[in-house]
Amino acid sequence: MPKLLTILLIGWTVAFFGPFVVLWPTPTTDFGLAAWNKVGVFMGWHAAALVLTCACLGVRWTSSDPRIRRLAAIPAVVVGLLALVIGALLVWGSLQRTPSEGVAPPPMPVTAPAPTVTN
């Protein structure tokens, strides 16, 4: 069981932190969609990290050794913290008011009309 957990933790570490390294050489446009190629690569790597997180939780639930149970919980804790941070950023962003909401535009200066030129 410890060898399996070691392999899963190494795989999770590579899959979780890999997109931050792979993001720079990835071209921005691949299929004509600007920046969606990088988002797809990032999400694909993190989907693999999520699968490995679930596998680590499976090892945690089947083990009785407290050391293995603590080590197997690390990926789930990191993914949970990441989800909380993203959720907090989304809530914070949605609660921000833009300056145009509820504020009247400043009054424009009153000027005299331009003189008409007659020939």
C-alpha positions in Angstrom: 0.0 0.0 0.0 2.8 2.6 0.7 4.3 2.0 -2.7 1.0 2.6 -4.4 0.4 5.8 -2.4 3.9 7.0 -3.3 3.2 6.5 -7.0 -0.1 8.2 -6.7 1.3 11.2 -4.8 4.1 11.6 -7.3 1.6 11.4 -10.2 -0.7 13.9 -8.4 2.2 16.3 -7.9 3.2 16.2 -11.5 -0.4 16.5 -12.7 -1.3 19.3 -10.3 1.8 21.5 -10.7 2.6 20.4 -14.4 0.2 22.8 -16.1 2.0 25.8 -14.6 5.2 24.6 -16.3 3.5 23.5 -19.5 1.5 26.7 -19.9 4.3 28.8 -21.3 5.4 26.7 -24.3 1.7 26.0 -25.2 0.7 28.1 -28.2 -2.1 30.6 -27.4 -4.1 29.9 -30.5 -4.4 26.4 -32.0 -7.9 26.1 -33.5 -8.5 29.8 -34.0 -9.8 30.4 -30.5 -7.6 32.9 -28.7 -6.4 31.6 -25.3 -8.8 28.6 -25.2 -5.9 26.3 -26.1 -4.1 27.1 -22.9 -7.3 26.8 -20.9 -7.9 23.3 -22.3 -4.4 22.2 -21.5 -4.7 23.6 -17.9 -8.1 21.9 -17.4 -6.9 18.6 -18.8 -4.0 18.4 -16.5 -6.2 19.3 -13.5 -8.8 16.7 -14.5 -6.0 14.1 -14.3 -5.0 15.5 -10.9 -8.6 15.2 -9.7 -8.7 11.5 -10.7 -5.5 10.9 -8.8 -6.9 12.8 -5.8 -9.8 10.4 -5.8 -7.5 7.4 -6.0 -5.5 8.8 -3.0 -8.8 9.1 -1.1 -9.5 5.5 -1.9 -6.1 4.5 -0.5 -6.9 6.6 2.6 -10.2 4.9 3.2 -8.8 1.4 2.9 -5.7 1.9 5.1 -5.6 1.7 8.9 -2.1 3.2 9.2 -2.5 6.8 10.5 0.7 8.0 8.6 -0.6 6.7 5.3 -4.1 8.2 6.0 -2.5 11.6 6.6 -0.3 11.5 3.5 -3.2 10.3 1.3 -5.3 13.3 2.5 -2.8 15.9 1.2 -4.1 16.0 -2.4 -7.7 16.4 -1.2 -6.8 19.2 1.2 -4.9 21.1 -1.5 -7.7 20.7 -4.1 -10.3 21.7 -1.4 -8.3 24.8 -0.6 -8.0 25.7 -4.3 -11.7 25.3 -4.7 -12.4 27.6 -1.7 -10.0 30.2 -3.0 -11.6 30.1 -6.5 -15.1 30.3 -4.9 -14.1 33.2 -2.7 -12.7 35.1 -5.7 -15.9 34.5 -7.7 -18.0 35.8 -4.8 -15.8 38.8 -4.2 -15.8 39.6 -7.9 -19.6 39.4 -8.1 -20.0 41.7 -5.1 -17.9 44.4 -6.6 -19.8 47.4 -7.9 -18.8 49.1 -11.1 -18.7 52.9 -11.0 -21.6 53.2 -13.5 -24.1 51.4 -11.2 -26.3 53.8 -9.2 -24.2 56.8 -10.0 -25.5 59.6 -12.2 -23.0 60.7 -14.9 -21.3 64.0 -14.2 -23.2 67.0 -15.7 -21.8 68.2 -19.0 -20.8 71.8 -19.3 -23.3 74.1 -21.0 -21.8 75.8 -24.0 -23.2 78.2 -26.6 -23.9 76.8 -30.0 -21.3 77.4 -32.6 -21.9 80.5 -34.7 -23.2 79.9 -38.2 -21.1 81.4 -41.0 -23.0 82.9 -43.9 -21.5 83.9 -47.2 
